[in-house]
Amino acid sequence: FPSHNTDTMTTSAESFSQAQNYIPGGVNSPVRAFKGVGGTPIFFERAAGPHVYDVEGKRYVDYVGSWGPMVLGHAHPEVIRAVQETAAKGLSFGAPTQIETAMARKIFELVPSMALVRMVSSGTEATMSAIRLARGYTGQDKIVKFEGCYHGHSDSLLVKAGSGALTLGVPSSPGVPASLAEHTLTLPYNNIAAVRDCFDRLGDHIACVIVEPVAGNMNCVPPIPGFLQALREECDKHDAVLIFDEVMTGFRVALGGAQALYGVTPDLTTLGKVIGGGMPVGAFGGKRAVMEKLAPLGPVYQAGTLSGNPVAMAAGLKTLELISVPGFYDQLADTCRRLCEGLEACAAAAGVPFTTTRVGGMFGLYFTDQAEITSFDEVLACDAERFKAFFHAMLEEGVYLAPSAYEAGFVSAAHDEAALEYTFHAAEKAFRRI
Ligand code: PMP
């Protein structure tokens, strides 16, 4: 697998060193820097199917999938063709195009709670806009989120819990005003009692609850039975807007997202990743009554020069068409099951305490002897050092896992028997080595 790199940066190490001269930390998104696992980030050059290839020409089976979008595998020929054909007609118009309507209609068909949909260019924009809309719709300022969930980097959402339950939120990054963070209430994920208590005390001031219906930014933590239902009940009781952040779970855990899988319907849904098919796309949408408050229909402002960009829509729409074929998600979930069970078997053979979680095409890996993982605290109690050693051993063997113990992993439709077998072969060695 020869490298196609023609300039002087022939290795990942050299590329990283050069990048650091011009880009903060050498990366355009922090988790790429390998801070969580140590070592030098791998610079990629191309990808195809279940594989990514680095600048040195080394091939890896990829379980990151650009952090979720590549549910069809990399460089799917039909997606690439749709992008090329659309690009040839012009890259952006800043005026309405028919493909935006096709996209919104397709989203509505797959996620029926999204009666009206607004396209944006990232998951961060989607959640930020949904929060503003919920505040504008209800006239309330307080929002509820959950520890360990990530919803992008807008100010209101870069907030962690204060020192005690139900204290005012505090900024989790310098630059976020404390006066804004205090409106964000952060509760423990999967803790129904904490939700009830919060609404009992502050329910009438709460604009919305935003939740990852399967948490994928603290590793992979599925909701316990009743958790999402409790959110729905409390929001109904107090006229708050329930937002499912399905940026990760949308078209990932089921064709209709987590809301279809768990049978709980939110008022607003945010999407990203898969709906762009690898292009920069996000979306938010939901109930007509709420969405009609958005400009130009209503007073809540939100806009974007490149929103609904035709090339991005072409990649996304083609992706949504291809995942809509019957049986797609059964096969994806089966691949994920075989991966997780196979890794558990390799760990058991090596005597390493290890477990996995999975929902549809996303999974979590845990170095622990606990059988079940349902909370952020349980995730934190796992052996992160052992994960780091495993990550590097797998990397060496040609398997690319998320470079952090606190991120979900993803399989794609392109992860075939050969890719799984390759992975197990690597894992047998890696578990033995650690
Ligand atoms: N919400 C969730 C659930 C996410 O996983 C992410 C990104 N990982 C975001 C929002 C933010 O999306 P983006 O990185 O496209 O801004």
Boltz pocket constraint, residues with backbone or C-beta under 6 A from the ligand:
constraints:
  - pocket:
      binder: B
      contacts: [[A, 67], [A, 121], [A, 122], [A, 123], [A, 124], [A, 125], [A, 127], [A, 150], [A, 151], [A, 152], [A, 153], [A, 212], [A, 216], [A, 217], [A, 245], [A, 246], [A, 247], [A, 248], [A, 272], [A, 273], [A, 281], [A, 282]]
      max_distance: 6.0
